[in-house]
Amino acid sequence: LESPAVGLNTPENFDMVVLLHHLQVMEEIIARDKNKPSIVMWSVANAPDVYLDAAVPYFKTVVNLTRTLDPTRPVSFAHAQGGDYKEDNVSKFMDVIMINQYFGWYHDTGHLEVIDA
């Protein structure tokens, strides 16, 4: 299940107010959904800027809380398309790295042949 943490792409987005709200959201969705068998992992964000220094303590805190609230499921996030998960500051905290790829949408628009795998 993915938290609604989208748009974390400037240093200001990683301040204490946003962090506290993010932690509250994770507490609420885990309390609500932890007994649902269809939940296989917790995704803590969608396409954040994982190269910012401010992302390190921010996501370390979010991931630690998520693991404390549910130690039985992996923790993940959706990496922005085109990102380098080997060089970012956040992937090291995750159990699973999901990579957003939108072939023919954000780039190569109209070239449907790039979708064929």
PyMOL commands that place a pseudoatom at each C-alpha (Angstrom):
pseudoatom trace, name=CA, resn=LEU, resi=1, chain=A, elem=C, hetatm=0, pos=[0.000, 0.000, 0.000]
pseudoatom trace, name=CA, resn=GLU, resi=2, chain=A, elem=C, hetatm=0, pos=[1.435, 3.380, -0.955]
pseudoatom trace, name=CA, resn=SER, resi=3, chain=A, elem=C, hetatm=0, pos=[1.288, 6.401, 1.305]
pseudoatom trace, name=CA, resn=PRO, resi=4, chain=A, elem=C, hetatm=0, pos=[0.168, 9.650, -0.338]
pseudoatom trace, name=CA, resn=ALA, resi=5, chain=A, elem=C, hetatm=0, pos=[3.680, 11.116, -0.064]
pseudoatom trace, name=CA, resn=VAL, resi=6, chain=A, elem=C, hetatm=0, pos=[4.105, 12.647, -3.507]
pseudoatom trace, name=CA, resn=GLY, resi=7, chain=A, elem=C, hetatm=0, pos=[5.950, 15.832, -4.444]
pseudoatom trace, name=CA, resn=LEU, resi=8, chain=A, elem=C, hetatm=0, pos=[8.845, 15.520, -2.012]
pseudoatom trace, name=CA, resn=ASN, resi=9, chain=A, elem=C, hetatm=0, pos=[11.240, 17.219, -4.400]
pseudoatom trace, name=CA, resn=THR, resi=10, chain=A, elem=C, hetatm=0, pos=[12.695, 20.290, -2.688]
pseudoatom trace, name=CA, resn=PRO, resi=11, chain=A, elem=C, hetatm=0, pos=[14.632, 20.660, 0.582]
pseudoatom trace, name=CA, resn=GLU, resi=12, chain=A, elem=C, hetatm=0, pos=[11.643, 22.509, 2.054]
pseudoatom trace, name=CA, resn=ASN, resi=13, chain=A, elem=C, hetatm=0, pos=[9.501, 19.391, 1.547]
pseudoatom trace, name=CA, resn=PHE, resi=14, chain=A, elem=C, hetatm=0, pos=[11.648, 17.515, 4.053]
pseudoatom trace, name=CA, resn=ASP, resi=15, chain=A, elem=C, hetatm=0, pos=[10.979, 19.805, 7.023]
pseudoatom trace, name=CA, resn=MET, resi=16, chain=A, elem=C, hetatm=0, pos=[9.686, 18.734, 10.435]
pseudoatom trace, name=CA, resn=VAL, resi=17, chain=A, elem=C, hetatm=0, pos=[6.061, 19.683, 9.719]
pseudoatom trace, name=CA, resn=VAL, resi=18, chain=A, elem=C, hetatm=0, pos=[5.944, 17.454, 6.644]
pseudoatom trace, name=CA, resn=LEU, resi=19, chain=A, elem=C, hetatm=0, pos=[7.803, 14.663, 8.436]
pseudoatom trace, name=CA, resn=LEU, resi=20, chain=A, elem=C, hetatm=0, pos=[5.411, 14.648, 11.391]
pseudoatom trace, name=CA, resn=HIS, resi=21, chain=A, elem=C, hetatm=0, pos=[2.435, 14.531, 9.038]
pseudoatom trace, name=CA, resn=HIS, resi=22, chain=A, elem=C, hetatm=0, pos=[4.040, 11.719, 7.029]
pseudoatom trace, name=CA, resn=LEU, resi=23, chain=A, elem=C, hetatm=0, pos=[4.619, 9.722, 10.223]
pseudoatom trace, name=CA, resn=GLN, resi=24, chain=A, elem=C, hetatm=0, pos=[1.002, 10.259, 11.251]
pseudoatom trace, name=CA, resn=VAL, resi=25, chain=A, elem=C, hetatm=0, pos=[-0.203, 9.057, 7.850]
pseudoatom trace, name=CA, resn=MET, resi=26, chain=A, elem=C, hetatm=0, pos=[1.945, 5.924, 8.080]
pseudoatom trace, name=CA, resn=GLU, resi=27, chain=A, elem=C, hetatm=0, pos=[0.579, 5.207, 11.567]
pseudoatom trace, name=CA, resn=GLU, resi=28, chain=A, elem=C, hetatm=0, pos=[-2.987, 5.611, 10.318]
pseudoatom trace, name=CA, resn=ILE, resi=29, chain=A, elem=C, hetatm=0, pos=[-2.712, 3.477, 7.187]
pseudoatom trace, name=CA, resn=ILE, resi=30, chain=A, elem=C, hetatm=0, pos=[-0.824, 0.701, 8.949]
pseudoatom trace, name=CA, resn=ALA, resi=31, chain=A, elem=C, hetatm=0, pos=[-3.335, 0.631, 11.812]
pseudoatom trace, name=CA, resn=ARG, resi=32, chain=A, elem=C, hetatm=0, pos=[-6.172, 0.568, 9.279]
pseudoatom trace, name=CA, resn=ASP, resi=33, chain=A, elem=C, hetatm=0, pos=[-4.741, -1.970, 6.832]
pseudoatom trace, name=CA, resn=LYS, resi=34, chain=A, elem=C, hetatm=0, pos=[-2.210, -4.175, 8.623]
pseudoatom trace, name=CA, resn=ASN, resi=35, chain=A, elem=C, hetatm=0, pos=[-4.623, -7.101, 8.928]
pseudoatom trace, name=CA, resn=LYS, resi=36, chain=A, elem=C, hetatm=0, pos=[-5.546, -7.135, 5.245]
pseudoatom trace, name=CA, resn=PRO, resi=37, chain=A, elem=C, hetatm=0, pos=[-3.888, -10.111, 3.537]
pseudoatom trace, name=CA, resn=SER, resi=38, chain=A, elem=C, hetatm=0, pos=[-3.733, -8.253, 0.217]
pseudoatom trace, name=CA, resn=ILE, resi=39, chain=A, elem=C, hetatm=0, pos=[-1.164, -5.812, 1.617]
pseudoatom trace, name=CA, resn=VAL, resi=40, chain=A, elem=C, hetatm=0, pos=[2.235, -7.258, 0.757]
pseudoatom trace, name=CA, resn=MET, resi=41, chain=A, elem=C, hetatm=0, pos=[4.464, -4.246, 1.491]
pseudoatom trace, name=CA, resn=TRP, resi=42, chain=A, elem=C, hetatm=0, pos=[4.368, -0.615, 2.573]
pseudoatom trace, name=CA, resn=SER, resi=43, chain=A, elem=C, hetatm=0, pos=[5.423, 2.034, 0.080]
pseudoatom trace, name=CA, resn=VAL, resi=44, chain=A, elem=C, hetatm=0, pos=[6.451, 5.205, 1.891]
pseudoatom trace, name=CA, resn=ALA, resi=45, chain=A, elem=C, hetatm=0, pos=[6.633, 7.602, -1.088]
pseudoatom trace, name=CA, resn=ASN, resi=46, chain=A, elem=C, hetatm=0, pos=[6.201, 8.074, -4.818]
pseudoatom trace, name=CA, resn=ALA, resi=47, chain=A, elem=C, hetatm=0, pos=[9.117, 9.565, -6.763]
pseudoatom trace, name=CA, resn=PRO, resi=48, chain=A, elem=C, hetatm=0, pos=[10.772, 11.703, -4.068]
pseudoatom trace, name=CA, resn=ASP, resi=49, chain=A, elem=C, hetatm=0, pos=[14.036, 13.528, -4.716]
pseudoatom trace, name=CA, resn=VAL, resi=50, chain=A, elem=C, hetatm=0, pos=[16.319, 10.957, -3.161]
pseudoatom trace, name=CA, resn=TYR, resi=51, chain=A, elem=C, hetatm=0, pos=[19.500, 12.848, -4.015]
pseudoatom trace, name=CA, resn=LEU, resi=52, chain=A, elem=C, hetatm=0, pos=[18.890, 15.644, -1.505]
pseudoatom trace, name=CA, resn=ASP, resi=53, chain=A, elem=C, hetatm=0, pos=[20.809, 15.430, 1.758]
pseudoatom trace, name=CA, resn=ALA, resi=54, chain=A, elem=C, hetatm=0, pos=[17.610, 16.235, 3.651]
pseudoatom trace, name=CA, resn=ALA, resi=55, chain=A, elem=C, hetatm=0, pos=[16.078, 13.004, 2.351]
pseudoatom trace, name=CA, resn=VAL, resi=56, chain=A, elem=C, hetatm=0, pos=[18.443, 10.856, 4.427]
pseudoatom trace, name=CA, resn=PRO, resi=57, chain=A, elem=C, hetatm=0, pos=[17.230, 11.583, 7.975]
pseudoatom trace, name=CA, resn=TYR, resi=58, chain=A, elem=C, hetatm=0, pos=[13.682, 12.060, 6.694]
pseudoatom trace, name=CA, resn=PHE, resi=59, chain=A, elem=C, hetatm=0, pos=[13.352, 8.625, 5.109]
pseudoatom trace, name=CA, resn=LYS, resi=60, chain=A, elem=C, hetatm=0, pos=[15.412, 6.900, 7.754]
pseudoatom trace, name=CA, resn=THR, resi=61, chain=A, elem=C, hetatm=0, pos=[12.816, 8.097, 10.271]
pseudoatom trace, name=CA, resn=VAL, resi=62, chain=A, elem=C, hetatm=0, pos=[9.819, 7.148, 8.119]
pseudoatom trace, name=CA, resn=VAL, resi=63, chain=A, elem=C, hetatm=0, pos=[11.199, 3.694, 7.327]
pseudoatom trace, name=CA, resn=ASN, resi=64, chain=A, elem=C, hetatm=0, pos=[12.139, 3.001, 10.966]
pseudoatom trace, name=CA, resn=LEU, resi=65, chain=A, elem=C, hetatm=0, pos=[8.635, 3.901, 12.139]
pseudoatom trace, name=CA, resn=THR, resi=66, chain=A, elem=C, hetatm=0, pos=[7.060, 1.800, 9.397]
pseudoatom trace, name=CA, resn=ARG, resi=67, chain=A, elem=C, hetatm=0, pos=[9.164, -1.228, 10.364]
pseudoatom trace, name=CA, resn=THR, resi=68, chain=A, elem=C, hetatm=0, pos=[8.337, -0.719, 14.030]
pseudoatom trace, name=CA, resn=LEU, resi=69, chain=A, elem=C, hetatm=0, pos=[4.608, -0.590, 13.295]
pseudoatom trace, name=CA, resn=ASP, resi=70, chain=A, elem=C, hetatm=0, pos=[4.720, -3.669, 11.059]
pseudoatom trace, name=CA, resn=PRO, resi=71, chain=A, elem=C, hetatm=0, pos=[7.941, -5.705, 11.150]
pseudoatom trace, name=CA, resn=THR, resi=72, chain=A, elem=C, hetatm=0, pos=[6.353, -8.462, 9.035]
pseudoatom trace, name=CA, resn=ARG, resi=73, chain=A, elem=C, hetatm=0, pos=[6.189, -6.602, 5.695]
pseudoatom trace, name=CA, resn=PRO, resi=74, chain=A, elem=C, hetatm=0, pos=[8.870, -5.097, 3.461]
pseudoatom trace, name=CA, resn=VAL, resi=75, chain=A, elem=C, hetatm=0, pos=[9.207, -1.325, 3.115]
pseudoatom trace, name=CA, resn=SER, resi=76, chain=A, elem=C, hetatm=0, pos=[9.545, 0.282, -0.281]
pseudoatom trace, name=CA, resn=PHE, resi=77, chain=A, elem=C, hetatm=0, pos=[9.111, 3.421, -2.349]
pseudoatom trace, name=CA, resn=ALA, resi=78, chain=A, elem=C, hetatm=0, pos=[8.603, 4.192, -6.021]
pseudoatom trace, name=CA, resn=HIS, resi=79, chain=A, elem=C, hetatm=0, pos=[11.834, 5.563, -7.470]
pseudoatom trace, name=CA, resn=ALA, resi=80, chain=A, elem=C, hetatm=0, pos=[11.431, 8.331, -10.044]
pseudoatom trace, name=CA, resn=GLN, resi=81, chain=A, elem=C, hetatm=0, pos=[11.806, 7.307, -13.649]
pseudoatom trace, name=CA, resn=GLY, resi=82, chain=A, elem=C, hetatm=0, pos=[15.308, 7.690, -14.928]
pseudoatom trace, name=CA, resn=GLY, resi=83, chain=A, elem=C, hetatm=0, pos=[16.765, 7.793, -11.429]
pseudoatom trace, name=CA, resn=ASP, resi=84, chain=A, elem=C, hetatm=0, pos=[19.885, 5.937, -10.438]
pseudoatom trace, name=CA, resn=TYR, resi=85, chain=A, elem=C, hetatm=0, pos=[18.961, 3.812, -7.444]
pseudoatom trace, name=CA, resn=LYS, resi=86, chain=A, elem=C, hetatm=0, pos=[22.620, 2.852, -6.956]
pseudoatom trace, name=CA, resn=GLU, resi=87, chain=A, elem=C, hetatm=0, pos=[23.625, 6.470, -6.350]
pseudoatom trace, name=CA, resn=ASP, resi=88, chain=A, elem=C, hetatm=0, pos=[20.709, 7.879, -4.383]
pseudoatom trace, name=CA, resn=ASN, resi=89, chain=A, elem=C, hetatm=0, pos=[20.606, 8.525, -0.632]
pseudoatom trace, name=CA, resn=VAL, resi=90, chain=A, elem=C, hetatm=0, pos=[17.437, 6.596, 0.215]
pseudoatom trace, name=CA, resn=SER, resi=91, chain=A, elem=C, hetatm=0, pos=[17.347, 3.177, -1.487]
pseudoatom trace, name=CA, resn=LYS, resi=92, chain=A, elem=C, hetatm=0, pos=[19.720, 1.753, 1.135]
pseudoatom trace, name=CA, resn=PHE, resi=93, chain=A, elem=C, hetatm=0, pos=[16.902, 1.987, 3.712]
pseudoatom trace, name=CA, resn=MET, resi=94, chain=A, elem=C, hetatm=0, pos=[14.417, 0.022, 1.598]
pseudoatom trace, name=CA, resn=ASP, resi=95, chain=A, elem=C, hetatm=0, pos=[13.726, -3.688, 1.320]
pseudoatom trace, name=CA, resn=VAL, resi=96, chain=A, elem=C, hetatm=0, pos=[12.304, -3.371, -2.198]
pseudoatom trace, name=CA, resn=ILE, resi=97, chain=A, elem=C, hetatm=0, pos=[13.025, -0.722, -4.812]
pseudoatom trace, name=CA, resn=MET, resi=98, chain=A, elem=C, hetatm=0, pos=[10.227, -0.038, -7.269]
pseudoatom trace, name=CA, resn=ILE, resi=99, chain=A, elem=C, hetatm=0, pos=[11.075, 1.976, -10.370]
pseudoatom trace, name=CA, resn=ASN, resi=100, chain=A, elem=C, hetatm=0, pos=[8.469, 4.101, -12.141]
pseudoatom trace, name=CA, resn=GLN, resi=101, chain=A, elem=C, hetatm=0, pos=[8.809, 3.810, -15.910]
pseudoatom trace, name=CA, resn=TYR, resi=102, chain=A, elem=C, hetatm=0, pos=[6.278, 5.436, -18.206]
pseudoatom trace, name=CA, resn=PHE, resi=103, chain=A, elem=C, hetatm=0, pos=[7.354, 4.487, -21.705]
pseudoatom trace, name=CA, resn=GLY, resi=104, chain=A, elem=C, hetatm=0, pos=[5.593, 6.587, -24.292]
pseudoatom trace, name=CA, resn=TRP, resi=105, chain=A, elem=C, hetatm=0, pos=[4.204, 8.969, -21.691]
pseudoatom trace, name=CA, resn=TYR, resi=106, chain=A, elem=C, hetatm=0, pos=[6.792, 11.402, -20.286]
pseudoatom trace, name=CA, resn=HIS, resi=107, chain=A, elem=C, hetatm=0, pos=[9.295, 10.728, -23.047]
pseudoatom trace, name=CA, resn=ASP, resi=108, chain=A, elem=C, hetatm=0, pos=[8.947, 9.213, -26.502]
pseudoatom trace, name=CA, resn=THR, resi=109, chain=A, elem=C, hetatm=0, pos=[5.356, 10.446, -26.579]
pseudoatom trace, name=CA, resn=GLY, resi=110, chain=A, elem=C, hetatm=0, pos=[3.473, 8.913, -29.472]
pseudoatom trace, name=CA, resn=HIS, resi=111, chain=A, elem=C, hetatm=0, pos=[6.117, 6.262, -30.115]
pseudoatom trace, name=CA, resn=LEU, resi=112, chain=A, elem=C, hetatm=0, pos=[4.182, 3.173, -29.113]
pseudoatom trace, name=CA, resn=GLU, resi=113, chain=A, elem=C, hetatm=0, pos=[6.973, 0.888, -30.314]
pseudoatom trace, name=CA, resn=VAL, resi=114, chain=A, elem=C, hetatm=0, pos=[8.971, 1.719, -27.150]
pseudoatom trace, name=CA, resn=ILE, resi=115, chain=A, elem=C, hetatm=0, pos=[6.218, 0.119, -25.068]
pseudoatom trace, name=CA, resn=ASP, resi=116, chain=A, elem=C, hetatm=0, pos=[6.639, -3.278, -26.705]
pseudoatom trace, name=CA, resn=ALA, resi=117, chain=A, elem=C, hetatm=0, pos=[8.935, -5.242, -24.419]
for i in range(1, 117): cmd.bond("trace and resi %d" % i, "trace and resi %d" % (i + 1))
show_as sticks, trace
zoom trace
